Amino acid sequence: MDKKTITLSFFMAIVSPSVYSAADNGSFYLGGKAGWSSYHNKGFQDPSLNVSNNEVSSNKAGYGGYVGFQAHPNVAFELGYDDLGKIKYKTQKPSQNEATYKVSGVHLTAKLSTAVSSNVDLYARVGTMSWQAKAKIKNNESIKHKGVSPVVAAGVEVAMTKGLAARLDYQWSENVGKKDKLKNRPDNGLLAVGVAYRFGQQEPFVESDPIDEVILPEEVIVAPQPVPPVDKEEVEVRGPIKITKKNKTVNLQTEVLFDFNKYTLNRHGREVLEQLILELAKFEILDKTVFLVGYSDRLGSDNYNMKLSEKRSEAVVNYLIEKGIPHDKISAVGKGKNNPVTLEDCDPELSRVKLIECLSLDRRVEIDVMGTLGV
């Protein structure tokens, strides 16, 4: 594989349709790569070996594979295998065969990335490589040795789909050899194109997706309970749940946050709803009614955000129904980008990535459970 092929392959990945660059937090990905391997400082140090360091073929194909874990939007950890190819040397005696030097290894690196657009990341990797080198000299006599060396890399990664990403990666491995053992101590640079599959990714909301009509029950009007003016209101906060009791009425309030441009519940959202279900189970509540209001942040059109907020409310409705709350006791609406929590807190001059992060509190579904306590 030559450098023109590598460049063309990566260009095709960039122009392909894409949505997001970083994998979802807590997810794994598996990839492979292939490209151009080049050795440096590659001369044998022992003249008695009769190896010509001036006649060297050291630019070869290299390949590898890697598995990664996305611990944070900007931090991942990768374990990979690299075959760095083989150096060929001319010998100075006709009776001897070509001398060769080959390196392969396993690397463990931390990958630090930053988004430059919604589907492109720049990244750096740093870590170590446990390598094995094999030198064949003096009529096919082989010498093997193992060691550990630092490895660094930099590259750009492009999401072709949410579950498929391509990268252009340049990796530098320092001192993959031992002079006292192998008579050689080269460095290696590997320029490669990689493609990875990401497991368990949530699909983003796309405006062209069909929006199923949310069938909501008619508004349930609960007759107000007479509350003597002398009764004292009791307020208690249990984690993300606010519980208010007054006379025989009880009110539980919380909210679920959503990832940017998504309407599927993330892990934190499911945990909040699970805690809400547990708190409801502690009370004997009569005439229970659940009110849901979905919102979006201010990015995007009014029509798009209204549909997105409705889908977020619908996701919470479906979860509560699965947990045993009757459908006819739930009312849900979407209000788009109305009633933002952030107000003027987020400077519109921020970069898109920073602005999306700042507006996270606006992407929410507010939940209000009203009912009467049983005797």
Beta strands, then each sheet from edge to edge (+ up, - down):
strand 1: 27-40
strand 2: 51-57
strand 3: 59-72
strand 4: 75-91
strand 5: 99-117
strand 6: 120-137
strand 7: 141-161
strand 8: 164-173
strand 9: 187-198
strand 10: 234-238
strand 11: 241-246
strand 12: 249-257
strand 13: 285-294
strand 14: 330-334
strand 15: 364-373
sheet 1: 2+ 4- 3+ 1- 9+ 8- 7+ 6- 5+
sheet 2: 10+ 11- 12+ 15- 13+ 14+
end
